[in-house]
Amino acid sequence: MTRSALLVTHTGRRQSTQHARAVALDLLAAGFDVRVIAEEVDDLELPEGVQPVYGPDAAEGVEIVLALGGDGTFLRAAELARPSKTPLLGINLGKVGFLAEAEIEHIDQAVADVVAGDYTVDERLTLDVRAEYDGRLIAESWALNEVTVEKGQRAQMLELLVDVDGRPLSRYGCDGVVCATPTGSTAYGFSAGGPVVWPEVEALILVPISAHALFSRPIVTAPTSTFVVTVDPYTSFAVLCCDGRRTWDLPPGTTVTVERGQLPVRLVRLAPRPFTDTLVAKFGLPVVGWRGNRR
Protein backbone atom coordinates (compact mmCIF):
# COMPACT_ATOMS: atom_id res chain seq x y z
CA MET A 1 0.00 0.00 0.00
CA THR A 2 1.42 3.38 -1.03
CA ARG A 3 1.90 5.89 1.75
CA SER A 4 1.10 9.55 1.19
CA ALA A 5 1.65 12.97 2.76
CA LEU A 6 0.38 16.51 2.23
CA LEU A 7 2.85 19.39 2.56
CA VAL A 8 1.65 22.83 3.64
CA THR A 9 4.21 25.62 3.91
CA HIS A 10 4.73 29.39 3.97
CA THR A 11 5.32 30.15 0.30
CA GLY A 12 6.34 33.76 0.98
CA ARG A 13 9.62 32.74 2.61
CA ARG A 14 12.56 31.50 0.57
CA GLN A 15 13.83 29.40 3.46
CA SER A 16 10.48 27.66 3.83
CA THR A 17 10.30 26.73 0.14
CA GLN A 18 13.82 25.29 0.26
CA HIS A 19 12.94 23.12 3.24
CA ALA A 20 9.68 22.04 1.60
CA ARG A 21 11.64 20.87 -1.45
CA ALA A 22 14.07 18.91 0.74
CA VAL A 23 11.25 17.27 2.69
CA ALA A 24 9.43 16.38 -0.53
CA LEU A 25 12.58 14.77 -1.95
CA ASP A 26 13.10 12.70 1.21
CA LEU A 27 9.49 11.51 1.24
CA LEU A 28 9.51 10.66 -2.46
CA ALA A 29 12.73 8.69 -1.99
CA ALA A 30 11.01 6.75 0.81
CA GLY A 31 8.18 5.77 -1.54
CA PHE A 32 5.59 8.32 -0.43
CA ASP A 33 3.09 10.00 -2.70
CA VAL A 34 3.57 13.70 -1.93
CA ARG A 35 0.79 16.24 -2.36
CA VAL A 36 0.81 20.03 -2.16
CA ILE A 37 -1.94 22.63 -2.41
CA ALA A 38 -2.35 23.44 -6.09
CA GLU A 39 -2.22 27.20 -5.48
CA GLU A 40 1.25 26.80 -3.92
CA VAL A 41 2.91 24.68 -6.59
CA ASP A 42 4.36 27.53 -8.67
CA ASP A 43 5.96 29.16 -5.62
CA LEU A 44 7.61 26.06 -4.14
CA GLU A 45 9.91 24.81 -6.96
CA LEU A 46 9.12 21.23 -5.95
CA PRO A 47 10.67 18.14 -7.55
CA GLU A 48 8.97 16.11 -10.25
CA GLY A 49 6.44 13.64 -8.92
CA VAL A 50 4.73 15.95 -6.42
CA GLN A 51 0.97 16.01 -7.00
CA PRO A 52 -1.08 19.23 -6.80
CA VAL A 53 -4.42 18.85 -5.00
CA TYR A 54 -7.40 21.17 -4.86
CA GLY A 55 -10.03 22.30 -2.38
CA PRO A 56 -10.85 21.60 1.26
CA ASP A 57 -10.56 17.82 0.76
CA ALA A 58 -6.83 18.02 -0.01
CA ALA A 59 -5.90 15.84 2.99
CA GLU A 60 -8.49 13.14 2.30
CA GLY A 61 -6.83 9.72 2.29
CA VAL A 62 -3.30 10.83 3.22
CA GLU A 63 -1.38 9.36 6.14
CA ILE A 64 -0.05 12.64 7.49
CA VAL A 65 -0.10 16.41 6.92
CA LEU A 66 3.19 18.27 7.44
CA ALA A 67 3.01 21.99 8.21
CA LEU A 68 6.33 23.74 7.55
CA GLY A 69 6.28 27.27 8.95
CA GLY A 70 5.03 29.12 11.99
CA ASP A 71 1.76 28.93 13.91
CA GLY A 72 -0.13 30.63 11.08
CA THR A 73 0.90 27.92 8.64
CA PHE A 74 0.01 25.28 11.22
CA LEU A 75 -3.51 26.68 11.68
CA ARG A 76 -3.98 26.77 7.91
CA ALA A 77 -2.90 23.13 7.71
CA ALA A 78 -5.27 22.25 10.56
CA GLU A 79 -8.19 23.47 8.44
CA LEU A 80 -7.28 20.80 5.89
CA ALA A 81 -6.37 18.00 8.31
CA ARG A 82 -9.35 18.22 10.66
CA PRO A 83 -12.24 17.18 8.36
CA SER A 84 -10.49 13.94 7.34
CA LYS A 85 -9.10 13.32 10.86
CA THR A 86 -5.59 13.21 9.38
CA PRO A 87 -2.67 13.50 11.85
CA LEU A 88 -0.86 16.84 11.61
CA LEU A 89 2.86 17.39 12.22
CA GLY A 90 4.15 20.92 12.72
CA ILE A 91 7.79 21.73 11.93
CA ASN A 92 8.66 25.22 13.12
CA LEU A 93 10.31 27.43 10.53
CA GLY A 94 8.97 30.62 12.13
CA LYS A 95 9.69 32.42 15.39
CA VAL A 96 7.74 30.99 18.34
CA GLY A 97 5.98 28.04 16.76
CA PHE A 98 4.12 27.00 19.90
CA LEU A 99 2.00 24.50 17.99
CA ALA A 100 4.93 22.80 16.26
CA GLU A 101 6.33 19.45 17.36
CA ALA A 102 9.79 19.81 15.80
CA GLU A 103 12.23 22.67 15.28
CA ILE A 104 14.06 23.49 12.06
CA GLU A 105 17.34 21.98 13.26
CA HIS A 106 15.59 18.62 13.73
CA ILE A 107 13.73 18.57 10.42
CA ASP A 108 15.70 15.64 8.97
CA GLN A 109 15.08 13.50 12.04
CA ALA A 110 11.39 14.44 12.04
CA VAL A 111 11.01 13.25 8.44
CA ALA A 112 12.95 10.08 9.24
CA ASP A 113 10.58 9.38 12.16
CA VAL A 114 7.57 9.85 9.87
CA VAL A 115 9.04 7.46 7.30
CA ALA A 116 9.74 4.91 10.04
CA GLY A 117 6.23 5.34 11.45
CA ASP A 118 7.85 6.21 14.77
CA TYR A 119 5.25 8.62 16.10
CA THR A 120 2.08 8.75 18.15
CA VAL A 121 -1.05 10.87 17.75
CA ASP A 122 -2.80 13.08 20.33
CA GLU A 123 -6.24 14.62 20.02
CA ARG A 124 -6.69 18.31 20.81
CA LEU A 125 -10.00 19.81 21.86
CA THR A 126 -11.54 22.33 19.45
CA LEU A 127 -14.40 24.84 19.56
CA ASP A 128 -17.53 24.99 17.43
CA VAL A 129 -19.14 28.42 17.04
CA ARG A 130 -22.29 29.78 15.49
CA ALA A 131 -23.65 33.33 15.36
CA GLU A 132 -27.35 34.15 15.03
CA TYR A 133 -29.10 37.43 14.37
CA ASP A 134 -32.83 37.99 14.25
CA GLY A 135 -33.45 34.24 14.15
CA ARG A 136 -31.01 33.71 11.24
CA LEU A 137 -27.69 31.87 11.23
CA ILE A 138 -25.12 34.39 9.99
CA ALA A 139 -21.88 32.55 10.76
CA GLU A 140 -20.76 29.02 11.60
CA SER A 141 -17.19 27.81 12.04
CA TRP A 142 -14.67 26.23 14.41
CA ALA A 143 -11.32 26.99 16.06
CA LEU A 144 -8.31 25.13 17.43
CA ASN A 145 -6.93 28.07 19.44
CA GLU A 146 -9.68 30.57 20.12
CA VAL A 147 -12.91 32.26 19.14
CA THR A 148 -13.06 36.00 19.80
CA VAL A 149 -15.86 38.54 19.79
CA GLU A 150 -14.26 41.98 19.55
CA LYS A 151 -15.31 45.56 18.99
CA GLY A 152 -15.61 46.64 15.38
CA GLN A 153 -15.00 50.34 16.00
CA ARG A 154 -11.78 51.43 17.61
CA ALA A 155 -13.26 54.47 19.36
CA GLN A 156 -16.20 52.69 21.02
CA MET A 157 -16.37 50.19 23.85
CA LEU A 158 -18.33 47.01 23.21
CA GLU A 159 -21.17 45.91 25.52
CA LEU A 160 -21.36 42.12 25.86
CA LEU A 161 -23.50 39.83 28.02
CA VAL A 162 -21.89 36.45 28.71
CA ASP A 163 -23.94 33.40 29.69
CA VAL A 164 -22.39 30.13 30.83
CA ASP A 165 -24.47 26.96 30.70
CA GLY A 166 -27.69 28.89 30.22
CA ARG A 167 -27.16 31.28 33.14
CA PRO A 168 -25.98 34.91 32.95
CA LEU A 169 -22.41 35.37 34.20
CA SER A 170 -21.67 39.06 33.68
CA ARG A 171 -22.12 42.04 31.39
CA TYR A 172 -18.88 43.60 30.22
CA GLY A 173 -18.01 46.99 28.79
CA CYS A 174 -14.86 45.82 27.02
CA ASP A 175 -12.82 45.44 23.86
CA GLY A 176 -14.14 41.89 23.54
CA VAL A 177 -13.85 38.38 24.93
CA VAL A 178 -11.64 35.39 24.07
CA CYS A 179 -13.08 31.87 24.24
CA ALA A 180 -10.05 29.58 24.15
CA THR A 181 -9.06 25.94 24.25
CA PRO A 182 -6.15 24.65 26.37
CA THR A 183 -4.13 24.49 23.13
CA GLY A 184 -4.92 28.16 22.52
CA SER A 185 -4.30 29.22 26.12
CA THR A 186 -0.73 30.23 25.21
CA ALA A 187 -1.92 32.39 22.31
CA TYR A 188 -4.39 35.33 22.34
CA GLY A 189 -5.92 34.24 25.65
CA PHE A 190 -2.52 34.42 27.34
CA SER A 191 -1.84 37.88 25.89
CA ALA A 192 -5.21 39.05 27.22
CA GLY A 193 -4.32 37.89 30.74
CA GLY A 194 -5.66 34.35 30.73
CA PRO A 195 -4.07 31.28 32.34
CA VAL A 196 -1.78 28.76 30.69
CA VAL A 197 -3.62 25.44 30.67
CA TRP A 198 -1.84 22.17 29.96
CA PRO A 199 -3.05 20.77 26.62
CA GLU A 200 -4.01 17.44 28.23
CA VAL A 201 -6.60 19.23 30.36
CA GLU A 202 -10.12 19.19 28.96
CA ALA A 203 -11.59 22.61 29.66
CA LEU A 204 -12.88 25.81 28.08
CA ILE A 205 -11.45 29.24 28.92
CA LEU A 206 -13.11 32.66 28.85
CA VAL A 207 -10.97 35.81 28.99
CA PRO A 208 -12.44 39.35 28.87
CA ILE A 209 -10.31 41.81 26.89
CA SER A 210 -9.67 45.16 28.60
CA ALA A 211 -12.95 45.02 30.52
CA HIS A 212 -14.06 48.15 32.37
CA ALA A 213 -15.33 46.11 35.32
CA LEU A 214 -14.40 45.15 38.88
CA PHE A 215 -14.80 41.48 37.97
CA SER A 216 -12.90 40.81 34.78
CA ARG A 217 -10.95 37.71 35.72
CA PRO A 218 -10.59 34.84 33.27
CA ILE A 219 -12.59 31.72 34.05
CA VAL A 220 -11.99 28.04 33.32
CA THR A 221 -15.06 25.85 32.86
CA ALA A 222 -15.90 22.23 32.16
CA PRO A 223 -15.39 20.98 28.60
CA THR A 224 -19.14 20.39 28.44
CA SER A 225 -19.93 24.05 29.13
CA THR A 226 -21.55 26.37 26.59
CA PHE A 227 -20.72 30.07 26.29
CA VAL A 228 -23.28 32.45 24.81
CA VAL A 229 -21.97 35.94 24.07
CA THR A 230 -24.66 38.50 23.22
CA VAL A 231 -23.72 41.75 21.53
CA ASP A 232 -25.89 44.35 23.28
CA PRO A 233 -28.58 45.74 20.93
CA TYR A 234 -27.59 49.31 21.85
CA THR A 235 -23.85 48.95 21.36
CA SER A 236 -21.72 49.18 18.19
CA PHE A 237 -21.19 46.29 15.79
CA ALA A 238 -18.70 43.54 16.69
CA VAL A 239 -16.39 41.17 14.83
CA LEU A 240 -16.29 37.40 15.24
CA CYS A 241 -12.90 35.81 14.57
CA CYS A 242 -11.79 32.15 14.59
CA ASP A 243 -8.06 31.46 15.07
CA GLY A 244 -7.26 34.89 13.65
CA ARG A 245 -8.09 33.56 10.19
CA ARG A 246 -11.86 33.68 9.56
CA THR A 247 -13.90 36.78 10.42
CA TRP A 248 -17.52 37.97 10.26
CA ASP A 249 -19.15 41.30 11.15
CA LEU A 250 -21.80 40.98 13.87
CA PRO A 251 -24.62 43.54 14.11
CA PRO A 252 -25.85 44.63 17.54
CA GLY A 253 -28.20 42.01 18.96
CA THR A 254 -26.22 39.04 17.63
CA THR A 255 -25.78 35.99 19.87
CA VAL A 256 -22.62 33.90 19.55
CA THR A 257 -22.66 30.34 20.91
CA VAL A 258 -19.35 28.60 21.62
CA GLU A 259 -19.01 24.98 22.74
CA ARG A 260 -16.71 22.02 22.47
CA GLY A 261 -16.07 21.03 18.86
CA GLN A 262 -17.49 17.84 17.44
CA LEU A 263 -14.17 17.07 15.70
CA PRO A 264 -10.76 17.33 17.42
CA VAL A 265 -7.50 18.09 15.65
CA ARG A 266 -5.13 15.11 15.71
CA LEU A 267 -1.52 16.14 16.38
CA VAL A 268 1.58 14.05 15.74
CA ARG A 269 3.95 13.47 18.64
CA LEU A 270 7.47 12.34 17.77
CA ALA A 271 8.88 11.88 21.26
CA PRO A 272 7.60 12.29 24.83
CA ARG A 273 8.25 15.84 26.01
CA PRO A 274 6.77 17.43 29.13
CA PHE A 275 4.72 20.55 28.37
CA THR A 276 6.75 22.33 31.06
CA ASP A 277 9.84 22.03 28.86
CA THR A 278 7.95 23.45 25.89
CA LEU A 279 6.69 26.36 28.00
CA VAL A 280 10.18 27.17 29.28
CA ALA A 281 11.75 26.95 25.82
CA LYS A 282 9.12 28.94 23.90
CA PHE A 283 8.72 31.72 26.46
CA GLY A 284 12.38 31.78 27.50
CA LEU A 285 11.40 31.43 31.16
CA PRO A 286 14.20 32.26 33.66
CA VAL A 287 14.70 28.83 35.22
CA VAL A 288 18.07 29.91 36.60
CA GLY A 289 16.97 33.36 37.78
CA TRP A 290 18.91 36.58 38.09
CA ARG A 291 20.88 35.33 41.11
CA GLY A 292 21.86 32.16 39.28
CA ASN A 293 21.24 28.57 40.27
CA ARG A 294 22.61 28.29 43.81
CA ARG A 295 21.69 24.67 44.41
Protein Blocks (a to p, Z undefined) as FASTA:
>chain_A
ZZdddddddfkbmklmmmmmmmmmmmmmnopacdddfklmmmnopaehiacdedjklmgo
iabdcdeddfklmmmmmmmmmmnopacddddfblnommbmbdfklmmmmmmmmmnopacd
dddddddddddeehiafbdcddfkbccdddfbfkbccdddddeehiafbdcddfbdcddd
fklmmmmmmmnopacddfkbgcdddddehiacfblcdcdddfkbccdddddfkbccdddd
ehhlaccdddehiacdddddfbdcddddfbdcdfklmmmmmnopafkopnopaZZ
